[in-house]
């Protein structure tokens, strides 16, 4: 790489990528996007502004007056009408930090943040419903919208977790029943739904599920926001000296430390927060931009230099043909530019208004290649084509493909292109494409895609297929059902499954290498489509069948026969079958777009339908390096290793066998055996408060609307998805070795005088392989395990041989002491690999020995005033019922006597 390229890479590394930034004390580039499923309601914009403005004040107070919301952008849907909306730049619904959309079935109107990273990792997005923003009755049950925003912001930005627990609302602490909370200084009472004294479950010896913790309305503590942001006195996060380590909540399970500690020591803002000085005065009010993205405006900038000759120019033509024919939306505007030693406009911006327009653009795609790789000439001409429609390129898109290093001085054009306001998607074909491509995409909000020279992997076509700008209505987005490839001189046969959620705009795209094969496709009902019914592009060596109307659900069989040896591929895409039923979708990504090897790479695949997670599917990641070395990795949804939560529809895995350079990511999902299920799994969210205790009287809040918890069957389906590519650069010739992954699902149960421990086995290298041994310790003091693990009591594990990563470990141990009734014991595990490198300490599991007996000592009795009121209400009710009964009897007697 020459000095010019190094200079530009340094310039781009020093500049900021798209996404939230902390500018001084203020957060900027916060994007709040309203889904295109939401009807126009301009009052929502005012509600959002009010929430962020008030949230800024709460945020300022929550972290020692160090930070606040400085700037936010509100992205409204394309169909909303107003002259007040300006043109969006890089903002998109898909990459928004906050989404305003219809309800998630598991949460209803309850706000939540989608998190599936490790403690301290940023979340995916915050979800508010329009109804939550409009209906002021939610303020009573969840607190002010500003407070709720800060609660969710802590999830999103700093990767902390909730300090309450709906699954474990109570726990034992040395014989006493405590409400799961932080801090313990928050006081309240235990009542059931009828205001009666809570009953004890004879199995758990904890309050039954009808029992709730009713906090006192007025408290003498200011924390914690992650427990109850609705309390007026709560204004900050739990500090280390007040943190409730025993509480069985997600914050302790995932982080094992106070929320404030995570924010200042583990979050993305840790360095800035430690160095920032407080703002002594009130922060300025946030400023807002309201922007909109109408129809897409895209310019294809395609490399036709000499190195593209042969199969590369053909594959570029095939992928661009598929994009123009199947992926780009109606009413979008598309231009085409080529570059080599010079740049040429093949088509100015043209509106996609018919099939014939698509065909005209496809015929203009380049078919020959020659000359040098003058990136700046192509980039500058592409920007000029975009500018010709309205004088600027803000929010327009460039799809930039190249296979070589720049022949010109990229310093003369790349910085200006980044500052232009255009979104630049970059596609690197082969292992010599310029290194500036990834940074150019990152800094403009574009996507970075790599493709090797392996024709059968179909990476280039998949990459073009992934270049969409979703608006929130998934019924309008293309879905890639499946793809396959084979080098053969005979038959290439297979089945494409069209499931119930898709069917419109279904297409089958077949590419060949040299000679047109014989092709037939059969529908589930037996109807056969022959080549005469398909579109054949001889120049692009592509055959396409567009199924008319809605494709019949079921197995579509393709039979392709060739008489010469050549590579054949087939790709099937479709869209939602109904406008009111979103399809099953897959989103794939890495936890890092660039890795220097110091932090493990994690692959994520989220499988869902309209926010409902799809669990128990078979999910595989295919990671292919520039050297064409492909690795397949089974992704898991087991709540262990890299996977944060079991059965949440997010399948994850550490990627340890990394290769230097750039790699592509593709995910394949299938449910051919019918095992997959939809699940309604709620995890976290803004805490709902059933009511408060005010001067000894329970004041009930409106009841929380019920949500369905039924697990529903998912029909047979297949999906493929392409994630953004990633780059790895580590020192040395071999990838770094990591210790076994941290165990996060340790559980404990006391059985007479022994304890039964369960956990998921880690690997030798994170979640790969088999660890060498375990070190298991216990203590009556949780903090001893947390801070002085090596000083705690140790179990003899010489007879325990770790199983392969992902296996269930279950072992019984005897502490060699008598565990007294009412005693709580804590347990933790460390794994050791073959070179004696130890994992992080596991989550701390706790178990209490509780024998049936009298009511626990701290089970709160009803306040005398509350009891008096309850008794009075009961007596009054009995008297009223008695009077009604006597009156009814007397009237009936009179009637009888009158007759």
Long-range contacts (C-beta under 8 A, 24 or more apart in sequence): 1-405, 1-435, 4-406, 4-409, 4-410, 4-411, 5-405, 5-406, 5-410, 5-434, 5-435, 5-436, 7-411, 8-410, 8-411, 8-414, 8-415, 8-436, 8-439, 9-435, 9-436, 9-439, 11-411, 11-415, 12-414, 12-415, 12-418, 12-436, 12-439, 12-440, 12-442, 12-443, 13-439, 15-418, 15-443, 16-443, 17-442, 17-443, 18-90, 18-95, 18-442, 18-443, 18-444, 18-445, 19-95, 19-97, 20-97, 20-157, 22-67, 22-269, 22-272, 23-70, 24-70, 25-66, 25-67, 25-68, 25-70, 25-276, 25-279, 25-283, 26-67, 26-68, 26-69, 26-70, 26-71, 26-283, 27-67, 27-68, 27-69, 27-70, 27-71, 28-70, 28-71, 29-71, 29-73, 30-69, 30-71, 30-72, 30-73, 30-97, 30-98, 31-72, 31-73, 31-75, 31-91, 31-95, 31-96, 31-97, 31-98, 32-72, 32-73, 32-74, 32-75, 32-96, 32-97, 32-98, 32-99, 32-100, 33-74, 33-75, 33-91, 33-92, 33-93, 33-96, 33-98, 33-99, 33-100, 33-472, 34-74, 34-75, 34-76, 34-77, 34-80, 34-100, 34-101, 34-472, 35-77, 35-93, 35-99, 35-100, 35-101, 35-102, 35-471, 35-472, 35-473, 36-77, 36-78, 36-79, 36-93, 36-471, 36-472, 36-473, 36-476, 37-101, 37-102, 37-472, 37-473, 38-77, 38-100, 38-101, 38-102, 38-130, 38-472, 40-77, 40-79, 40-80, 40-81, 41-130, 41-134, 42-82, 43-134, 44-100, 44-130, 44-133, 44-134, 45-74, 45-76, 45-290, 47-133, 47-134, 47-145, 48-74, 48-100, 48-133, 49-74, 49-286, 49-288, 50-145, 51-133, 51-145, 51-146, 51-149, 52-146, 52-149, 52-286, 52-288, 53-146, 53-285, 53-286, 54-144, 54-145, 54-146, 54-149, 55-145, 55-146, 55-147, 55-149, 55-150, 55-153, 56-146, 56-283, 56-285, 56-286, 57-146, 57-282, 57-283, 58-144, 58-146, 58-147, 58-149, 58-150, 58-235, 59-150, 59-153, 60-279, 60-282, 60-283, 61-235, 61-236, 62-150, 62-225, 62-235, 62-236, 62-237, 63-236, 63-237, 63-263, 63-273, 64-278, 65-278, 65-279, 65-280, 66-273, 66-276, 66-277, 66-278, 66-279, 67-269, 67-273, 67-276, 68-279, 68-283, 68-284, 68-286, 69-286, 70-283, 70-284, 70-286, 70-287, 71-286, 71-287, 71-288, 71-289, 72-286, 72-287, 72-288, 72-289, 73-288, 73-289, 73-290, 73-291, 74-288, 74-289, 74-290, 74-291, 75-291, 75-292, 75-293, 76-290, 76-291, 76-292, 77-292, 77-471, 77-472, 78-292, 78-293, 78-294, 78-295, 78-471, 80-292, 84-290, 85-290, 85-291, 85-292, 86-289, 86-290, 86-291, 86-292, 87-291, 87-292, 87-293, 87-294, 87-394, 87-395, 88-291, 88-292, 88-293, 88-394, 88-395, 89-291, 89-394, 89-395, 89-421, 89-423, 89-445, 90-395, 90-421, 90-423, 90-444, 90-445, 91-291, 91-293, 91-445, 92-293, 92-445, 92-469, 92-470, 93-470, 93-471, 93-472, 94-469, 94-470, 95-445, 96-125, 97-125, 97-126, 97-156, 98-125, 98-126, 98-127, 98-128, 99-125, 99-126, 99-127, 99-128, 99-472, 100-128, 100-129, 100-130, 100-133, 101-127, 101-129, 101-472, 102-129, 102-130, 103-129, 103-131, 104-611, 104-612, 105-610, 105-611, 105-612, 105-680, 105-707, 105-708, 106-611, 106-612, 106-680, 106-681, 106-682, 106-707, 107-682, 107-685, 107-707, 108-704, 108-705, 108-707, 109-135, 109-138, 109-705, 110-142, 110-685, 110-686, 110-688, 110-704, 111-142, 111-148, 111-152, 111-685, 111-686, 112-152, 112-682, 112-683, 112-684, 112-685, 112-686, 113-152, 113-155, 113-156, 113-684, 113-685, 115-155, 115-156, 115-159, 115-161, 115-644, 115-684, 116-604, 116-606, 116-643, 116-644, 116-645, 116-648, 116-650, 116-652, 117-159, 117-591, 117-602, 117-644, 118-159, 118-254, 118-644, 119-159, 119-160, 119-161, 119-254, 119-255, 119-256, 119-262, 119-266, 120-158, 120-159, 120-160, 120-255, 120-262, 120-266, 120-267, 120-268, 121-159, 121-591, 122-156, 122-157, 122-158, 122-159, 122-268, 123-155, 123-156, 123-157, 123-159, 125-156, 126-152, 126-153, 126-155, 126-156, 127-611, 137-702, 140-701, 140-702, 141-230, 141-688, 141-689, 141-701, 141-702, 141-704, 142-229, 142-230, 142-686, 142-687, 142-688, 142-689, 143-228, 143-229, 143-230, 143-231, 143-686, 143-689, 144-230, 147-225, 147-229, 147-230, 147-234, 148-229, 148-686, 150-225, 150-229, 151-225, 151-226, 151-229, 151-686, 151-687, 152-686, 154-225, 154-226, 154-237, 154-259, 154-263, 155-684, 157-267, 157-268, 157-269, 158-259, 158-262, 158-263, 158-267, 158-268, 158-269, 159-262, 159-266, 159-267, 159-268, 160-226, 160-237, 160-251, 160-255, 160-259, 160-262, 160-263, 160-267, 161-226, 161-249, 161-250, 161-251, 161-253, 161-254, 161-255, 161-684, 162-226, 162-227, 162-249, 162-250, 162-251, 162-684, 162-685, 162-687, 163-224, 163-226, 163-227, 163-238, 163-244, 163-247, 163-249, 163-251, 163-259, 164-227, 164-228, 164-249, 164-687, 165-247, 165-248, 165-249, 165-250, 166-682, 168-248, 168-249, 169-207, 169-211, 169-212, 169-213, 170-206, 170-207, 170-211, 170-213, 171-206, 171-246, 171-247, 171-248, 171-846, 171-848, 172-205, 172-206, 172-822, 172-824, 172-848, 172-850, 173-246, 173-824, 174-822, 174-823, 174-824, 175-821, 175-822, 175-823, 175-824, 175-848, 175-850, 175-856, 175-857, 176-856, 176-857, 176-858, 177-206, 177-207, 177-856, 177-858, 177-859, 178-246, 178-247, 178-858, 179-213, 180-247, 180-248, 180-249, 181-213, 181-227, 181-228, 181-244, 181-247, 182-223, 182-224, 182-226, 182-227, 182-238, 182-242, 182-243, 182-244, 182-247, 182-249, 182-251, 182-258, 182-259, 183-221, 183-223, 183-224, 183-227, 183-238, 183-242, 183-243, 183-244, 184-242, 184-244, 185-219, 185-220, 185-221, 185-223, 185-242, 186-215, 186-216, 186-219, 186-221, 186-227, 186-228, 186-231, 187-215, 187-216, 187-219, 188-213, 188-214, 188-215, 188-216, 188-693, 189-213, 189-214, 189-216, 189-693, 189-698, 189-860, 189-862, 189-863, 190-214, 190-859, 190-860, 191-698, 191-862, 193-690, 195-698, 195-862, 195-866, 195-870, 196-862, 196-870, 197-859, 197-861, 197-862, 198-859, 200-855, 200-856, 200-859, 202-852, 205-850, 205-852, 205-856, 207-859, 212-690, 212-691, 214-690, 214-691, 214-692, 214-693, 214-698, 215-689, 215-692, 215-693, 216-692, 216-693, 216-694, 217-692, 217-693, 217-694, 217-699, 218-694, 224-259, 225-259, 226-251, 226-259, 227-687, 228-687, 228-689, 229-686, 229-687, 230-687, 230-689, 236-260, 237-263, 245-782, 245-783, 245-786, 245-844, 246-782, 246-824, 246-846, 248-846, 250-683, 250-684, 252-843, 252-844, 253-744, 253-843, 254-644, 254-744, 254-843, 256-786, 256-841, 256-843, 256-844, 293-395, 293-469, 293-471, 295-329, 295-331, 295-332, 295-333, 296-328, 296-329, 296-332, 296-333, 296-397, 296-469, 297-332, 297-333, 297-349, 297-386, 297-389, 297-395, 297-396, 297-397, 298-328, 298-332, 298-333, 298-334, 298-335, 298-396, 298-397, 298-398, 298-399, 299-334, 299-335, 299-336, 299-337, 299-349, 299-382, 299-383, 299-385, 299-386, 299-396, 299-397, 299-398, 299-399, 300-334, 300-335, 300-336, 300-337, 300-399, 300-401, 301-337, 301-338, 301-339, 301-378, 301-379, 301-381, 301-382, 301-398, 301-399, 301-400, 301-401, 302-336, 302-337, 302-338, 302-339, 302-365, 302-366, 302-378, 302-401, 303-338, 303-339, 303-340, 303-369, 303-373, 303-378, 303-401, 303-402, 303-403, 303-404, 303-429, 304-338, 304-339, 304-340, 304-366, 304-368, 304-369, 304-370, 304-371, 305-339, 305-340, 305-341, 305-369, 305-370, 305-371, 305-372, 305-373, 305-402, 305-403, 305-404, 305-407, 306-340, 306-369, 306-370, 306-371, 306-372, 307-369, 307-373, 307-403, 307-404, 307-430, 307-432, 308-369, 308-403, 308-429, 309-368, 309-369, 309-370, 311-453, 311-455, 311-513, 312-369, 312-403, 312-429, 312-430, 312-453, 313-366, 313-367, 313-368, 313-369, 314-540, 314-541, 315-429, 315-451, 315-455, 315-460, 315-461, 316-365, 316-366, 316-401, 316-429, 316-460, 317-365, 317-366, 317-367, 317-539, 317-540, 318-460, 318-461, 318-511, 318-540, 318-541, 318-542, 319-460, 319-461, 319-463, 319-464, 320-362, 320-365, 320-464, 321-362, 321-365, 321-537, 321-540, 321-542, 322-461, 322-464, 322-465, 322-509, 322-542, 322-571, 323-399, 323-464, 323-465, 323-467, 324-358, 324-361, 324-362, 324-365, 325-358, 325-362, 325-507, 325-509, 325-535, 325-544, 326-465, 326-478, 326-505, 326-507, 326-509, 326-544, 326-573, 327-464, 327-465, 327-467, 327-468, 327-478, 327-573, 328-352, 329-476, 333-389, 334-361, 335-382, 335-385, 335-386, 336-361, 336-364, 336-365, 337-378, 337-381, 337-382, 337-385, 338-366, 338-378, 339-373, 339-374, 339-375, 339-377, 339-378, 339-379, 339-381, 340-369, 340-370, 340-371, 340-372, 340-373, 340-374, 341-371, 341-372, 341-374, 341-407, 342-371, 342-374, 342-377, 343-374, 343-377, 343-378, 343-380, 343-381, 344-381, 345-381, 345-385, 348-385, 348-388, 349-385, 349-386, 349-388, 349-389, 362-537, 362-540, 363-539, 365-540, 367-539, 372-407, 373-402, 373-403, 373-404, 373-405, 373-406, 373-407, 373-434, 374-406, 374-407, 374-408, 375-402, 375-406, 375-407, 375-408, 375-410, 375-413, 375-414, 375-434, 376-406, 376-408, 376-409, 376-410, 376-412, 376-413, 376-414, 377-408, 378-402, 379-413, 379-414, 379-417, 380-413, 380-417, 383-417, 383-420, 383-422, 386-422, 392-421, 393-420, 393-421, 393-422, 394-420, 394-421, 394-422, 395-421, 395-422, 395-423, 396-422, 396-423, 397-422, 397-423, 397-424, 397-425, 397-446, 397-467, 397-469, 398-422, 398-423, 398-424, 398-425, 398-446, 399-425, 399-427, 399-464, 399-467, 400-424, 400-425, 400-426, 400-427, 400-437, 400-440, 401-426, 401-427, 401-429, 402-427, 402-428, 402-429, 402-433, 402-434, 402-437, 403-428, 403-429, 403-430, 403-432, 403-433, 404-430, 404-432, 404-433, 404-434, 405-432, 405-433, 405-434, 405-435, 406-434, 406-436, 410-434, 410-436, 414-440, 417-444, 418-443, 418-444, 425-449, 425-467, 427-451, 427-460, 427-463, 427-464, 428-662, 428-725, 429-453, 429-460, 430-626, 431-626, 431-627, 431-661, 431-662, 438-593, 438-594, 438-662, 438-725, 438-727, 442-593, 447-724, 448-593, 448-724, 448-725, 449-664, 449-722, 449-724, 449-725, 450-626, 450-662, 450-663, 450-664, 450-725, 451-664, 452-624, 452-625, 452-626, 452-627, 452-628, 452-664, 453-628, 454-624, 454-628, 454-630, 455-485, 455-513, 455-567, 455-569, 456-485, 456-486, 456-487, 456-567, 456-569, 457-485, 457-622, 457-624, 457-630, 457-666, 458-483, 458-485, 458-511, 458-569, 458-571, 459-624, 459-664, 459-666, 459-722, 461-509, 461-511, 461-569, 461-571, 462-571, 462-666, 462-720, 462-722, 463-664, 463-722, 465-571, 465-573, 465-722, 466-721, 466-722, 466-723, 473-582, 474-576, 474-582, 474-583, 474-585, 474-610, 475-575, 475-576, 475-578, 475-579, 475-580, 475-581, 475-582, 475-583, 476-575, 476-576, 477-575, 477-585, 478-505, 478-573, 478-574, 478-575, 479-573, 479-574, 479-575, 479-576, 479-583, 479-584, 479-585, 479-719, 480-571, 480-572, 480-573, 480-719, 480-720, 480-721, 480-722, 481-572, 481-573, 481-574, 481-718, 481-719, 481-720, 482-571, 482-572, 482-668, 482-718, 482-719, 482-720, 483-569, 483-570, 483-571, 483-572, 483-720, 484-569, 484-570, 485-567, 485-568, 485-569, 485-570, 486-567, 486-568, 486-569, 487-565, 487-566, 487-567, 487-568, 488-562, 488-565, 488-566, 488-568, 489-562, 489-563, 489-564, 489-565, 489-566, 490-561, 490-562, 491-559, 491-560, 491-561, 492-517, 492-558, 492-560, 492-561, 492-562, 492-568, 492-570, 493-557, 493-558, 493-559, 493-560, 494-557, 494-558, 494-570, 495-555, 495-556, 495-557, 495-558, 496-555, 496-556, 496-557, 496-558, 496-570, 496-572, 496-718, 497-554, 497-555, 497-556, 497-672, 497-716, 497-717, 497-718, 498-524, 498-551, 498-552, 498-553, 498-554, 498-556, 498-572, 498-574, 499-553, 499-584, 499-715, 499-716, 499-717, 499-718, 500-553, 500-577, 500-715, 501-576, 501-577, 501-581, 501-582, 501-583, 501-584, 501-609, 501-717, 502-551, 502-574, 502-575, 502-576, 502-577, 502-583, 502-584, 503-550, 503-551, 503-552, 503-553, 503-574, 503-575, 503-576, 503-577, 504-549, 504-550, 504-551, 504-574, 504-575, 504-576, 504-577, 505-546, 505-573, 505-574, 505-575, 506-546, 506-547, 506-550, 506-551, 506-572, 506-573, 506-574, 506-575, 507-544, 507-545, 507-546, 507-547, 507-572, 507-573, 507-574, 508-544, 508-545, 508-547, 508-556, 508-558, 508-570, 508-571, 508-572, 509-542, 509-543, 509-544, 509-570, 509-571, 509-572, 509-573, 510-542, 510-543, 510-544, 510-558, 510-560, 510-568, 510-569, 510-570, 511-540, 511-541, 511-542, 511-543, 511-568, 511-569, 512-541, 512-543, 512-562, 512-566, 512-567, 512-568, 513-541, 513-566, 513-567, 513-568, 514-541, 514-564, 514-566, 515-562, 515-563, 515-564, 515-566, 516-541, 516-543, 517-560, 517-561, 517-562, 517-566, 517-568, 518-560, 518-561, 518-562, 519-543, 519-558, 519-559, 519-560, 520-558, 520-559, 521-545, 521-556, 521-557, 521-558, 521-559, 522-556, 522-557, 522-558, 522-559, 523-547, 523-551, 523-552, 523-554, 523-556, 524-552, 524-553, 524-554, 524-555, 524-556, 525-552, 525-554, 550-577, 553-577, 581-610, 582-609, 582-610, 583-609, 584-608, 584-609, 584-614, 584-714, 584-717, 584-719, 585-609, 585-719, 585-721, 586-667, 586-669, 586-719, 586-720, 586-721, 587-721, 587-723, 588-621, 588-665, 588-666, 588-667, 588-721, 588-722, 588-723, 589-665, 589-723, 589-724, 590-655, 590-665, 590-723, 590-724, 590-726, 592-726, 593-724, 593-725, 593-726, 593-727, 594-726, 594-727, 594-728, 594-729, 595-658, 595-726, 595-727, 595-728, 595-729, 595-730, 596-729, 596-730, 597-658, 597-728, 597-729, 597-730, 597-731, 597-735, 597-736, 598-736, 600-642, 600-654, 600-655, 600-656, 600-738, 600-766, 601-654, 601-655, 601-656, 601-658, 601-726, 601-728, 602-642, 602-652, 602-653, 602-654, 602-655, 603-633, 603-635, 603-642, 603-652, 603-653, 603-654, 603-655, 603-665, 603-667, 604-635, 604-650, 604-651, 604-652, 605-635, 605-650, 605-651, 605-652, 605-667, 605-669, 605-721, 606-649, 606-650, 606-651, 607-649, 607-650, 607-651, 607-669, 607-719, 608-649, 609-678, 612-649, 612-678, 612-679, 612-680, 613-647, 613-648, 613-649, 613-650, 613-678, 613-679, 613-681, 614-649, 614-671, 614-676, 614-677, 614-678, 614-714, 615-647, 615-648, 615-649, 615-676, 615-677, 615-678, 615-679, 616-647, 616-671, 616-675, 616-676, 616-677, 617-651, 617-669, 617-670, 617-671, 617-675, 617-676, 617-714, 618-669, 618-670, 618-671, 618-672, 619-651, 619-667, 619-668, 619-669, 620-667, 620-668, 620-669, 621-653, 621-655, 621-665, 621-666, 621-667, 622-665, 622-666, 622-667, 622-668, 623-655, 623-663, 623-664, 623-665, 623-666, 624-663, 624-664, 624-666, 625-659, 625-661, 625-662, 625-663, 626-659, 626-661, 626-662, 626-663, 627-659, 627-661, 629-659, 631-657, 635-667, 636-806, 638-760, 638-806, 639-744, 639-745, 639-760, 640-741, 640-743, 640-744, 640-745, 640-759, 640-760, 640-762, 640-767, 640-806, 641-741, 641-760, 641-762, 641-763, 641-766, 641-767, 641-805, 641-806, 642-741, 642-766, 642-767, 644-744, 645-681, 645-683, 646-745, 647-679, 647-681, 648-679, 648-681, 648-683, 649-679, 649-681, 653-767, 654-738, 654-741, 654-766, 654-767, 654-768, 656-735, 656-738, 656-765, 656-766, 656-768, 657-735, 657-768, 658-728, 658-730, 658-735, 659-728, 659-735, 660-728, 660-729, 660-730, 661-727, 661-728, 661-729, 662-725, 662-726, 662-727, 662-728, 663-725, 663-726, 663-727, 663-728, 664-722, 664-725, 665-722, 665-723, 665-724, 665-725, 665-726, 666-720, 666-721, 666-722, 666-723, 667-720, 667-721, 667-722, 667-723, 668-718, 668-719, 668-720, 669-717, 669-718, 669-719, 669-720, 669-721, 670-717, 670-718, 670-719, 671-714, 671-715, 671-716, 671-717, 671-718, 672-716, 672-718, 674-713, 674-715, 674-716, 676-714, 676-717, 677-711, 677-712, 677-713, 677-714, 678-711, 678-712, 678-713, 678-714, 679-711, 680-707, 680-708, 680-709, 680-710, 680-711, 682-707, 693-863, 695-865, 696-863, 696-864, 696-865, 696-866, 697-865, 697-866, 697-869, 698-866, 737-765, 737-835, 737-837, 738-765, 738-766, 739-765, 739-766, 739-831, 739-833, 739-837, 739-838, 739-839, 739-840, 740-764, 740-765, 740-766, 740-771, 740-831, 740-832, 740-833, 740-838, 740-839, 741-766, 741-767, 741-805, 741-831, 741-839, 742-839, 742-840, 742-841, 742-842, 743-829, 743-831, 743-839, 743-842, 743-843, 744-842, 744-843, 745-843, 746-827, 746-828, 746-829, 746-842, 746-843, 746-844, 746-845, 747-845, 748-825, 748-827, 748-845, 748-846, 748-847, 749-847, 750-819, 750-825, 750-847, 750-848, 750-849, 751-812, 753-814, 753-815, 753-818, 753-819, 754-812, 754-813, 754-814, 754-815, 755-812, 755-813, 755-814, 755-815, 755-825, 755-827, 755-847, 756-810, 756-811, 756-812, 757-809, 757-810, 757-811, 757-812, 757-813, 757-827, 757-829, 757-845, 758-808, 758-809, 758-810, 759-809, 759-829, 759-842, 760-806, 760-807, 760-808, 760-809, 761-802, 761-803, 761-804, 761-805, 761-806, 761-807, 761-808, 761-809, 762-802, 762-805, 762-831, 762-839, 763-804, 763-805, 764-805, 764-833, 764-834, 765-833, 767-805, 767-806, 768-805, 769-804, 769-805, 770-802, 770-803, 770-804, 770-805, 771-802, 771-805, 771-831, 771-832, 771-833, 771-839, 772-802, 772-832, 772-833, 772-834, 772-836, 773-797, 773-800, 773-802, 773-831, 773-832, 774-800, 774-802, 774-829, 774-830, 774-831, 774-832, 775-829, 775-830, 775-831, 775-832, 775-838, 776-813, 776-827, 776-828, 776-829, 777-827, 777-828, 777-829, 778-815, 778-825, 778-826, 778-827, 778-828, 779-825, 779-826, 780-823, 780-824, 780-825, 780-826, 781-826, 782-826, 782-844, 782-846, 785-826, 785-827, 785-828, 785-841, 785-844, 786-841, 786-844, 789-828, 789-830, 789-841, 792-828, 802-831, 819-849, 820-849, 821-849, 821-850, 821-851, 821-853, 822-848, 822-849, 822-850, 823-848, 823-849, 824-848, 825-849
